[in-house]
Amino acid sequence: MDGEEKTYGGWEDPDAMYVKLISSDGHEFIVKREHALTSGTMKAMLSGPGQFAENETNEVNFRELSSPVLSKVCAYFTHKVPYVNSSTEIPKFPTVLEIVLEL
């Protein structure tokens, strides 16, 4: 590198590598920004000039999603990432019936 040490971790600044997702019951999930951006909704909230407060704070509050559901959403991001720029169809994502009913 050019003498600058690159720091990983945190979600505080707009160029952070991670974002914080907060469930309705207050659990916090720290996920890679790249993973969260696979969702069109998340991409709109976390990208672009100041349209959403989440773009500045890198925190997204989900007032309607419980921890088990948001946990499954985060797992799906990880499942989907390898197929984002691929012509391969995304394989079926395993789910539990109780979670499916909430989704």
Phi and psi restraints in degrees (range 20) as a CNS / XPLOR table:
assign (resid 1 and name C) (resid 2 and name N)
       (resid 2 and name CA) (resid 2 and name C) 1.0 -92.1 20.0 2
assign (resid 2 and name N) (resid 2 and name CA)
       (resid 2 and name C) (resid 3 and name N) 1.0 39.8 20.0 2
assign (resid 2 and name C) (resid 3 and name N)
       (resid 3 and name CA) (resid 3 and name C) 1.0 85.0 20.0 2
assign (resid 3 and name N) (resid 3 and name CA)
       (resid 3 and name C) (resid 4 and name N) 1.0 -11.2 20.0 2
assign (resid 3 and name C) (resid 4 and name N)
       (resid 4 and name CA) (resid 4 and name C) 1.0 -92.5 20.0 2
assign (resid 4 and name N) (resid 4 and name CA)
       (resid 4 and name C) (resid 5 and name N) 1.0 131.6 20.0 2
assign (resid 4 and name C) (resid 5 and name N)
       (resid 5 and name CA) (resid 5 and name C) 1.0 -87.0 20.0 2
assign (resid 5 and name N) (resid 5 and name CA)
       (resid 5 and name C) (resid 6 and name N) 1.0 127.6 20.0 2
assign (resid 5 and name C) (resid 6 and name N)
       (resid 6 and name CA) (resid 6 and name C) 1.0 -88.3 20.0 2
assign (resid 6 and name N) (resid 6 and name CA)
       (resid 6 and name C) (resid 7 and name N) 1.0 131.8 20.0 2
assign (resid 6 and name C) (resid 7 and name N)
       (resid 7 and name CA) (resid 7 and name C) 1.0 -107.5 20.0 2
assign (resid 7 and name N) (resid 7 and name CA)
       (resid 7 and name C) (resid 8 and name N) 1.0 134.2 20.0 2
assign (resid 7 and name C) (resid 8 and name N)
       (resid 8 and name CA) (resid 8 and name C) 1.0 -111.5 20.0 2
assign (resid 8 and name N) (resid 8 and name CA)
       (resid 8 and name C) (resid 9 and name N) 1.0 149.9 20.0 2
assign (resid 8 and name C) (resid 9 and name N)
       (resid 9 and name CA) (resid 9 and name C) 1.0 110.6 20.0 2
assign (resid 9 and name N) (resid 9 and name CA)
       (resid 9 and name C) (resid 10 and name N) 1.0 167.4 20.0 2
assign (resid 9 and name C) (resid 10 and name N)
       (resid 10 and name CA) (resid 10 and name C) 1.0 78.2 20.0 2
assign (resid 10 and name N) (resid 10 and name CA)
       (resid 10 and name C) (resid 11 and name N) 1.0 165.0 20.0 2
assign (resid 10 and name C) (resid 11 and name N)
       (resid 11 and name CA) (resid 11 and name C) 1.0 -140.5 20.0 2
assign (resid 11 and name N) (resid 11 and name CA)
       (resid 11 and name C) (resid 12 and name N) 1.0 8.7 20.0 2
assign (resid 11 and name C) (resid 12 and name N)
       (resid 12 and name CA) (resid 12 and name C) 1.0 -68.9 20.0 2
assign (resid 12 and name N) (resid 12 and name CA)
       (resid 12 and name C) (resid 13 and name N) 1.0 -33.1 20.0 2
assign (resid 12 and name C) (resid 13 and name N)
       (resid 13 and name CA) (resid 13 and name C) 1.0 -105.0 20.0 2
assign (resid 13 and name N) (resid 13 and name CA)
       (resid 13 and name C) (resid 14 and name N) 1.0 159.8 20.0 2
assign (resid 13 and name C) (resid 14 and name N)
       (resid 14 and name CA) (resid 14 and name C) 1.0 -58.8 20.0 2
assign (resid 14 and name N) (resid 14 and name CA)
       (resid 14 and name C) (resid 15 and name N) 1.0 -23.2 20.0 2
assign (resid 14 and name C) (resid 15 and name N)
       (resid 15 and name CA) (resid 15 and name C) 1.0 -99.2 20.0 2
assign (resid 15 and name N) (resid 15 and name CA)
       (resid 15 and name C) (resid 16 and name N) 1.0 15.3 20.0 2
assign (resid 15 and name C) (resid 16 and name N)
       (resid 16 and name CA) (resid 16 and name C) 1.0 -62.5 20.0 2
assign (resid 16 and name N) (resid 16 and name CA)
       (resid 16 and name C) (resid 17 and name N) 1.0 153.0 20.0 2
assign (resid 16 and name C) (resid 17 and name N)
       (resid 17 and name CA) (resid 17 and name C) 1.0 -78.8 20.0 2
assign (resid 17 and name N) (resid 17 and name CA)
       (resid 17 and name C) (resid 18 and name N) 1.0 -19.3 20.0 2
assign (resid 17 and name C) (resid 18 and name N)
       (resid 18 and name CA) (resid 18 and name C) 1.0 -124.4 20.0 2
assign (resid 18 and name N) (resid 18 and name CA)
       (resid 18 and name C) (resid 19 and name N) 1.0 159.9 20.0 2
assign (resid 18 and name C) (resid 19 and name N)
       (resid 19 and name CA) (resid 19 and name C) 1.0 -129.9 20.0 2
assign (resid 19 and name N) (resid 19 and name CA)
       (resid 19 and name C) (resid 20 and name N) 1.0 156.2 20.0 2
assign (resid 19 and name C) (resid 20 and name N)
       (resid 20 and name CA) (resid 20 and name C) 1.0 -108.5 20.0 2
assign (resid 20 and name N) (resid 20 and name CA)
       (resid 20 and name C) (resid 21 and name N) 1.0 125.3 20.0 2
assign (resid 20 and name C) (resid 21 and name N)
       (resid 21 and name CA) (resid 21 and name C) 1.0 -109.8 20.0 2
assign (resid 21 and name N) (resid 21 and name CA)
       (resid 21 and name C) (resid 22 and name N) 1.0 130.4 20.0 2
assign (resid 21 and name C) (resid 22 and name N)
       (resid 22 and name CA) (resid 22 and name C) 1.0 -118.5 20.0 2
assign (resid 22 and name N) (resid 22 and name CA)
       (resid 22 and name C) (resid 23 and name N) 1.0 125.0 20.0 2
assign (resid 22 and name C) (resid 23 and name N)
       (resid 23 and name CA) (resid 23 and name C) 1.0 -79.0 20.0 2
assign (resid 23 and name N) (resid 23 and name CA)
       (resid 23 and name C) (resid 24 and name N) 1.0 169.7 20.0 2
assign (resid 23 and name C) (resid 24 and name N)
       (resid 24 and name CA) (resid 24 and name C) 1.0 -62.4 20.0 2
assign (resid 24 and name N) (resid 24 and name CA)
       (resid 24 and name C) (resid 25 and name N) 1.0 -26.1 20.0 2
assign (resid 24 and name C) (resid 25 and name N)
       (resid 25 and name CA) (resid 25 and name C) 1.0 -98.7 20.0 2
assign (resid 25 and name N) (resid 25 and name CA)
       (resid 25 and name C) (resid 26 and name N) 1.0 16.1 20.0 2
assign (resid 25 and name C) (resid 26 and name N)
       (resid 26 and name CA) (resid 26 and name C) 1.0 87.9 20.0 2
assign (resid 26 and name N) (resid 26 and name CA)
       (resid 26 and name C) (resid 27 and name N) 1.0 0.6 20.0 2
assign (resid 26 and name C) (resid 27 and name N)
       (resid 27 and name CA) (resid 27 and name C) 1.0 -73.7 20.0 2
assign (resid 27 and name N) (resid 27 and name CA)
       (resid 27 and name C) (resid 28 and name N) 1.0 140.9 20.0 2
assign (resid 27 and name C) (resid 28 and name N)
       (resid 28 and name CA) (resid 28 and name C) 1.0 -108.6 20.0 2
assign (resid 28 and name N) (resid 28 and name CA)
       (resid 28 and name C) (resid 29 and name N) 1.0 133.7 20.0 2
assign (resid 28 and name C) (resid 29 and name N)
       (resid 29 and name CA) (resid 29 and name C) 1.0 -119.9 20.0 2
assign (resid 29 and name N) (resid 29 and name CA)
       (resid 29 and name C) (resid 30 and name N) 1.0 121.9 20.0 2
assign (resid 29 and name C) (resid 30 and name N)
       (resid 30 and name CA) (resid 30 and name C) 1.0 -99.0 20.0 2
assign (resid 30 and name N) (resid 30 and name CA)
       (resid 30 and name C) (resid 31 and name N) 1.0 117.8 20.0 2
assign (resid 30 and name C) (resid 31 and name N)
       (resid 31 and name CA) (resid 31 and name C) 1.0 -127.8 20.0 2
assign (resid 31 and name N) (resid 31 and name CA)
       (resid 31 and name C) (resid 32 and name N) 1.0 156.3 20.0 2
assign (resid 31 and name C) (resid 32 and name N)
       (resid 32 and name CA) (resid 32 and name C) 1.0 -62.7 20.0 2
assign (resid 32 and name N) (resid 32 and name CA)
       (resid 32 and name C) (resid 33 and name N) 1.0 135.4 20.0 2
assign (resid 32 and name C) (resid 33 and name N)
       (resid 33 and name CA) (resid 33 and name C) 1.0 -55.8 20.0 2
assign (resid 33 and name N) (resid 33 and name CA)
       (resid 33 and name C) (resid 34 and name N) 1.0 -43.2 20.0 2
assign (resid 33 and name C) (resid 34 and name N)
       (resid 34 and name CA) (resid 34 and name C) 1.0 -55.3 20.0 2
assign (resid 34 and name N) (resid 34 and name CA)
       (resid 34 and name C) (resid 35 and name N) 1.0 -38.7 20.0 2
assign (resid 34 and name C) (resid 35 and name N)
       (resid 35 and name CA) (resid 35 and name C) 1.0 -70.9 20.0 2
assign (resid 35 and name N) (resid 35 and name CA)
       (resid 35 and name C) (resid 36 and name N) 1.0 -45.6 20.0 2
assign (resid 35 and name C) (resid 36 and name N)
       (resid 36 and name CA) (resid 36 and name C) 1.0 -62.3 20.0 2
assign (resid 36 and name N) (resid 36 and name CA)
       (resid 36 and name C) (resid 37 and name N) 1.0 -33.2 20.0 2
assign (resid 36 and name C) (resid 37 and name N)
       (resid 37 and name CA) (resid 37 and name C) 1.0 -73.0 20.0 2
assign (resid 37 and name N) (resid 37 and name CA)
       (resid 37 and name C) (resid 38 and name N) 1.0 -4.1 20.0 2
assign (resid 37 and name C) (resid 38 and name N)
       (resid 38 and name CA) (resid 38 and name C) 1.0 -72.3 20.0 2
assign (resid 38 and name N) (resid 38 and name CA)
       (resid 38 and name C) (resid 39 and name N) 1.0 -15.0 20.0 2
assign (resid 38 and name C) (resid 39 and name N)
       (resid 39 and name CA) (resid 39 and name C) 1.0 -91.6 20.0 2
assign (resid 39 and name N) (resid 39 and name CA)
       (resid 39 and name C) (resid 40 and name N) 1.0 128.5 20.0 2
assign (resid 39 and name C) (resid 40 and name N)
       (resid 40 and name CA) (resid 40 and name C) 1.0 -59.5 20.0 2
assign (resid 40 and name N) (resid 40 and name CA)
       (resid 40 and name C) (resid 41 and name N) 1.0 -40.1 20.0 2
assign (resid 40 and name C) (resid 41 and name N)
       (resid 41 and name CA) (resid 41 and name C) 1.0 -64.5 20.0 2
assign (resid 41 and name N) (resid 41 and name CA)
       (resid 41 and name C) (resid 42 and name N) 1.0 -46.6 20.0 2
assign (resid 41 and name C) (resid 42 and name N)
       (resid 42 and name CA) (resid 42 and name C) 1.0 -63.8 20.0 2
assign (resid 42 and name N) (resid 42 and name CA)
       (resid 42 and name C) (resid 43 and name N) 1.0 -38.9 20.0 2
assign (resid 42 and name C) (resid 43 and name N)
       (resid 43 and name CA) (resid 43 and name C) 1.0 -61.6 20.0 2
assign (resid 43 and name N) (resid 43 and name CA)
       (resid 43 and name C) (resid 44 and name N) 1.0 -42.9 20.0 2
assign (resid 43 and name C) (resid 44 and name N)
       (resid 44 and name CA) (resid 44 and name C) 1.0 -63.8 20.0 2
assign (resid 44 and name N) (resid 44 and name CA)
       (resid 44 and name C) (resid 45 and name N) 1.0 -38.3 20.0 2
assign (resid 44 and name C) (resid 45 and name N)
       (resid 45 and name CA) (resid 45 and name C) 1.0 -74.5 20.0 2
assign (resid 45 and name N) (resid 45 and name CA)
       (resid 45 and name C) (resid 46 and name N) 1.0 -32.3 20.0 2
assign (resid 45 and name C) (resid 46 and name N)
       (resid 46 and name CA) (resid 46 and name C) 1.0 -102.7 20.0 2
assign (resid 46 and name N) (resid 46 and name CA)
       (resid 46 and name C) (resid 47 and name N) 1.0 -4.2 20.0 2
assign (resid 46 and name C) (resid 47 and name N)
       (resid 47 and name CA) (resid 47 and name C) 1.0 -118.0 20.0 2
assign (resid 47 and name N) (resid 47 and name CA)
       (resid 47 and name C) (resid 48 and name N) 1.0 166.8 20.0 2
assign (resid 47 and name C) (resid 48 and name N)
       (resid 48 and name CA) (resid 48 and name C) 1.0 81.6 20.0 2
assign (resid 48 and name N) (resid 48 and name CA)
       (resid 48 and name C) (resid 49 and name N) 1.0 166.7 20.0 2
assign (resid 48 and name C) (resid 49 and name N)
       (resid 49 and name CA) (resid 49 and name C) 1.0 -78.1 20.0 2
assign (resid 49 and name N) (resid 49 and name CA)
       (resid 49 and name C) (resid 50 and name N) 1.0 111.9 20.0 2
assign (resid 49 and name C) (resid 50 and name N)
       (resid 50 and name CA) (resid 50 and name C) 1.0 39.0 20.0 2
assign (resid 50 and name N) (resid 50 and name CA)
       (resid 50 and name C) (resid 51 and name N) 1.0 23.6 20.0 2
assign (resid 50 and name C) (resid 51 and name N)
       (resid 51 and name CA) (resid 51 and name C) 1.0 -71.1 20.0 2
assign (resid 51 and name N) (resid 51 and name CA)
       (resid 51 and name C) (resid 52 and name N) 1.0 -35.9 20.0 2
assign (resid 51 and name C) (resid 52 and name N)
       (resid 52 and name CA) (resid 52 and name C) 1.0 -121.3 20.0 2
assign (resid 52 and name N) (resid 52 and name CA)
       (resid 52 and name C) (resid 53 and name N) 1.0 144.4 20.0 2
assign (resid 52 and name C) (resid 53 and name N)
       (resid 53 and name CA) (resid 53 and name C) 1.0 -60.9 20.0 2
assign (resid 53 and name N) (resid 53 and name CA)
       (resid 53 and name C) (resid 54 and name N) 1.0 -31.3 20.0 2
assign (resid 53 and name C) (resid 54 and name N)
       (resid 54 and name CA) (resid 54 and name C) 1.0 -58.9 20.0 2
assign (resid 54 and name N) (resid 54 and name CA)
       (resid 54 and name C) (resid 55 and name N) 1.0 -28.5 20.0 2
assign (resid 54 and name C) (resid 55 and name N)
       (resid 55 and name CA) (resid 55 and name C) 1.0 -62.5 20.0 2
assign (resid 55 and name N) (resid 55 and name CA)
       (resid 55 and name C) (resid 56 and name N) 1.0 -33.6 20.0 2
assign (resid 55 and name C) (resid 56 and name N)
       (resid 56 and name CA) (resid 56 and name C) 1.0 -84.3 20.0 2
assign (resid 56 and name N) (resid 56 and name CA)
       (resid 56 and name C) (resid 57 and name N) 1.0 -37.3 20.0 2
assign (resid 56 and name C) (resid 57 and name N)
       (resid 57 and name CA) (resid 57 and name C) 1.0 -96.0 20.0 2
assign (resid 57 and name N) (resid 57 and name CA)
       (resid 57 and name C) (resid 58 and name N) 1.0 -18.5 20.0 2
assign (resid 57 and name C) (resid 58 and name N)
       (resid 58 and name CA) (resid 58 and name C) 1.0 59.9 20.0 2
assign (resid 58 and name N) (resid 58 and name CA)
       (resid 58 and name C) (resid 59 and name N) 1.0 27.9 20.0 2
assign (resid 58 and name C) (resid 59 and name N)
       (resid 59 and name CA) (resid 59 and name C) 1.0 -123.8 20.0 2
assign (resid 59 and name N) (resid 59 and name CA)
       (resid 59 and name C) (resid 60 and name N) 1.0 134.2 20.0 2
assign (resid 59 and name C) (resid 60 and name N)
       (resid 60 and name CA) (resid 60 and name C) 1.0 -124.7 20.0 2
assign (resid 60 and name N) (resid 60 and name CA)
       (resid 60 and name C) (resid 61 and name N) 1.0 121.9 20.0 2
assign (resid 60 and name C) (resid 61 and name N)
       (resid 61 and name CA) (resid 61 and name C) 1.0 -94.7 20.0 2
assign (resid 61 and name N) (resid 61 and name CA)
       (resid 61 and name C) (resid 62 and name N) 1.0 125.7 20.0 2
assign (resid 61 and name C) (resid 62 and name N)
       (resid 62 and name CA) (resid 62 and name C) 1.0 -107.6 20.0 2
assign (resid 62 and name N) (resid 62 and name CA)
       (resid 62 and name C) (resid 63 and name N) 1.0 92.9 20.0 2
assign (resid 62 and name C) (resid 63 and name N)
       (resid 63 and name CA) (resid 63 and name C) 1.0 -69.8 20.0 2
assign (resid 63 and name N) (resid 63 and name CA)
       (resid 63 and name C) (resid 64 and name N) 1.0 -15.9 20.0 2
assign (resid 63 and name C) (resid 64 and name N)
       (resid 64 and name CA) (resid 64 and name C) 1.0 -107.7 20.0 2
assign (resid 64 and name N) (resid 64 and name CA)
       (resid 64 and name C) (resid 65 and name N) 1.0 -4.3 20.0 2
assign (resid 64 and name C) (resid 65 and name N)
       (resid 65 and name CA) (resid 65 and name C) 1.0 -110.3 20.0 2
assign (resid 65 and name N) (resid 65 and name CA)
       (resid 65 and name C) (resid 66 and name N) 1.0 123.2 20.0 2
assign (resid 65 and name C) (resid 66 and name N)
       (resid 66 and name CA) (resid 66 and name C) 1.0 -74.4 20.0 2
assign (resid 66 and name N) (resid 66 and name CA)
       (resid 66 and name C) (resid 67 and name N) 1.0 167.5 20.0 2
assign (resid 66 and name C) (resid 67 and name N)
       (resid 67 and name CA) (resid 67 and name C) 1.0 -57.6 20.0 2
assign (resid 67 and name N) (resid 67 and name CA)
       (resid 67 and name C) (resid 68 and name N) 1.0 -46.4 20.0 2
assign (resid 67 and name C) (resid 68 and name N)
       (resid 68 and name CA) (resid 68 and name C) 1.0 -60.3 20.0 2
assign (resid 68 and name N) (resid 68 and name CA)
       (resid 68 and name C) (resid 69 and name N) 1.0 -38.3 20.0 2
assign (resid 68 and name C) (resid 69 and name N)
       (resid 69 and name CA) (resid 69 and name C) 1.0 -71.0 20.0 2
assign (resid 69 and name N) (resid 69 and name CA)
       (resid 69 and name C) (resid 70 and name N) 1.0 -46.7 20.0 2
assign (resid 69 and name C) (resid 70 and name N)
       (resid 70 and name CA) (resid 70 and name C) 1.0 -63.8 20.0 2
assign (resid 70 and name N) (resid 70 and name CA)
       (resid 70 and name C) (resid 71 and name N) 1.0 -34.6 20.0 2
assign (resid 70 and name C) (resid 71 and name N)
       (resid 71 and name CA) (resid 71 and name C) 1.0 -60.2 20.0 2
assign (resid 71 and name N) (resid 71 and name CA)
       (resid 71 and name C) (resid 72 and name N) 1.0 -42.3 20.0 2
assign (resid 71 and name C) (resid 72 and name N)
       (resid 72 and name CA) (resid 72 and name C) 1.0 -67.6 20.0 2
assign (resid 72 and name N) (resid 72 and name CA)
       (resid 72 and name C) (resid 73 and name N) 1.0 -37.4 20.0 2
assign (resid 72 and name C) (resid 73 and name N)
       (resid 73 and name CA) (resid 73 and name C) 1.0 -61.3 20.0 2
assign (resid 73 and name N) (resid 73 and name CA)
       (resid 73 and name C) (resid 74 and name N) 1.0 -45.1 20.0 2
assign (resid 73 and name C) (resid 74 and name N)
       (resid 74 and name CA) (resid 74 and name C) 1.0 -62.3 20.0 2
assign (resid 74 and name N) (resid 74 and name CA)
       (resid 74 and name C) (resid 75 and name N) 1.0 -40.7 20.0 2
assign (resid 74 and name C) (resid 75 and name N)
       (resid 75 and name CA) (resid 75 and name C) 1.0 -63.7 20.0 2
assign (resid 75 and name N) (resid 75 and name CA)
       (resid 75 and name C) (resid 76 and name N) 1.0 -37.4 20.0 2
assign (resid 75 and name C) (resid 76 and name N)
       (resid 76 and name CA) (resid 76 and name C) 1.0 -65.6 20.0 2
assign (resid 76 and name N) (resid 76 and name CA)
       (resid 76 and name C) (resid 77 and name N) 1.0 -38.3 20.0 2
assign (resid 76 and name C) (resid 77 and name N)
       (resid 77 and name CA) (resid 77 and name C) 1.0 -54.9 20.0 2
assign (resid 77 and name N) (resid 77 and name CA)
       (resid 77 and name C) (resid 78 and name N) 1.0 -47.7 20.0 2
assign (resid 77 and name C) (resid 78 and name N)
       (resid 78 and name CA) (resid 78 and name C) 1.0 -63.7 20.0 2
assign (resid 78 and name N) (resid 78 and name CA)
       (resid 78 and name C) (resid 79 and name N) 1.0 -38.8 20.0 2
assign (resid 78 and name C) (resid 79 and name N)
       (resid 79 and name CA) (resid 79 and name C) 1.0 -64.0 20.0 2
assign (resid 79 and name N) (resid 79 and name CA)
       (resid 79 and name C) (resid 80 and name N) 1.0 -38.3 20.0 2
assign (resid 79 and name C) (resid 80 and name N)
       (resid 80 and name CA) (resid 80 and name C) 1.0 -80.4 20.0 2
assign (resid 80 and name N) (resid 80 and name CA)
       (resid 80 and name C) (resid 81 and name N) 1.0 -32.3 20.0 2
assign (resid 80 and name C) (resid 81 and name N)
       (resid 81 and name CA) (resid 81 and name C) 1.0 -49.2 20.0 2
assign (resid 81 and name N) (resid 81 and name CA)
       (resid 81 and name C) (resid 82 and name N) 1.0 -46.7 20.0 2
assign (resid 81 and name C) (resid 82 and name N)
       (resid 82 and name CA) (resid 82 and name C) 1.0 -62.5 20.0 2
assign (resid 82 and name N) (resid 82 and name CA)
       (resid 82 and name C) (resid 83 and name N) 1.0 -16.0 20.0 2
assign (resid 82 and name C) (resid 83 and name N)
       (resid 83 and name CA) (resid 83 and name C) 1.0 -106.6 20.0 2
assign (resid 83 and name N) (resid 83 and name CA)
       (resid 83 and name C) (resid 84 and name N) 1.0 1.7 20.0 2
assign (resid 83 and name C) (resid 84 and name N)
       (resid 84 and name CA) (resid 84 and name C) 1.0 -57.5 20.0 2
assign (resid 84 and name N) (resid 84 and name CA)
       (resid 84 and name C) (resid 85 and name N) 1.0 -49.6 20.0 2
assign (resid 84 and name C) (resid 85 and name N)
       (resid 85 and name CA) (resid 85 and name C) 1.0 -109.1 20.0 2
assign (resid 85 and name N) (resid 85 and name CA)
       (resid 85 and name C) (resid 86 and name N) 1.0 36.2 20.0 2
assign (resid 85 and name C) (resid 86 and name N)
       (resid 86 and name CA) (resid 86 and name C) 1.0 -118.3 20.0 2
assign (resid 86 and name N) (resid 86 and name CA)
       (resid 86 and name C) (resid 87 and name N) 1.0 152.8 20.0 2
assign (resid 86 and name C) (resid 87 and name N)
       (resid 87 and name CA) (resid 87 and name C) 1.0 -85.2 20.0 2
assign (resid 87 and name N) (resid 87 and name CA)
       (resid 87 and name C) (resid 88 and name N) 1.0 -6.3 20.0 2
assign (resid 87 and name C) (resid 88 and name N)
       (resid 88 and name CA) (resid 88 and name C) 1.0 -72.9 20.0 2
assign (resid 88 and name N) (resid 88 and name CA)
       (resid 88 and name C) (resid 89 and name N) 1.0 136.3 20.0 2
assign (resid 88 and name C) (resid 89 and name N)
       (resid 89 and name CA) (resid 89 and name C) 1.0 -68.0 20.0 2
assign (resid 89 and name N) (resid 89 and name CA)
       (resid 89 and name C) (resid 90 and name N) 1.0 141.2 20.0 2
assign (resid 89 and name C) (resid 90 and name N)
       (resid 90 and name CA) (resid 90 and name C) 1.0 -69.6 20.0 2
assign (resid 90 and name N) (resid 90 and name CA)
       (resid 90 and name C) (resid 91 and name N) 1.0 124.4 20.0 2
assign (resid 90 and name C) (resid 91 and name N)
       (resid 91 and name CA) (resid 91 and name C) 1.0 -63.8 20.0 2
assign (resid 91 and name N) (resid 91 and name CA)
       (resid 91 and name C) (resid 92 and name N) 1.0 156.9 20.0 2
assign (resid 91 and name C) (resid 92 and name N)
       (resid 92 and name CA) (resid 92 and name C) 1.0 -57.8 20.0 2
assign (resid 92 and name N) (resid 92 and name CA)
       (resid 92 and name C) (resid 93 and name N) 1.0 138.3 20.0 2
assign (resid 92 and name C) (resid 93 and name N)
       (resid 93 and name CA) (resid 93 and name C) 1.0 -95.1 20.0 2
assign (resid 93 and name N) (resid 93 and name CA)
       (resid 93 and name C) (resid 94 and name N) 1.0 124.7 20.0 2
assign (resid 93 and name C) (resid 94 and name N)
       (resid 94 and name CA) (resid 94 and name C) 1.0 -68.9 20.0 2
assign (resid 94 and name N) (resid 94 and name CA)
       (resid 94 and name C) (resid 95 and name N) 1.0 134.0 20.0 2
assign (resid 94 and name C) (resid 95 and name N)
       (resid 95 and name CA) (resid 95 and name C) 1.0 -134.8 20.0 2
assign (resid 95 and name N) (resid 95 and name CA)
       (resid 95 and name C) (resid 96 and name N) 1.0 161.6 20.0 2
assign (resid 95 and name C) (resid 96 and name N)
       (resid 96 and name CA) (resid 96 and name C) 1.0 -104.8 20.0 2
assign (resid 96 and name N) (resid 96 and name CA)
       (resid 96 and name C) (resid 97 and name N) 1.0 138.0 20.0 2
assign (resid 96 and name C) (resid 97 and name N)
       (resid 97 and name CA) (resid 97 and name C) 1.0 -51.5 20.0 2
assign (resid 97 and name N) (resid 97 and name CA)
       (resid 97 and name C) (resid 98 and name N) 1.0 -41.8 20.0 2
assign (resid 97 and name C) (resid 98 and name N)
       (resid 98 and name CA) (resid 98 and name C) 1.0 -61.3 20.0 2
assign (resid 98 and name N) (resid 98 and name CA)
       (resid 98 and name C) (resid 99 and name N) 1.0 -39.8 20.0 2
assign (resid 98 and name C) (resid 99 and name N)
       (resid 99 and name CA) (resid 99 and name C) 1.0 -69.7 20.0 2
assign (resid 99 and name N) (resid 99 and name CA)
       (resid 99 and name C) (resid 100 and name N) 1.0 -41.8 20.0 2
assign (resid 99 and name C) (resid 100 and name N)
       (resid 100 and name CA) (resid 100 and name C) 1.0 -57.8 20.0 2
assign (resid 100 and name N) (resid 100 and name CA)
       (resid 100 and name C) (resid 101 and name N) 1.0 -40.6 20.0 2
assign (resid 100 and name C) (resid 101 and name N)
       (resid 101 and name CA) (resid 101 and name C) 1.0 -63.9 20.0 2
assign (resid 101 and name N) (resid 101 and name CA)
       (resid 101 and name C) (resid 102 and name N) 1.0 -33.1 20.0 2
assign (resid 101 and name C) (resid 102 and name N)
       (resid 102 and name CA) (resid 102 and name C) 1.0 -76.6 20.0 2
assign (resid 102 and name N) (resid 102 and name CA)
       (resid 102 and name C) (resid 103 and name N) 1.0 -32.4 20.0 2
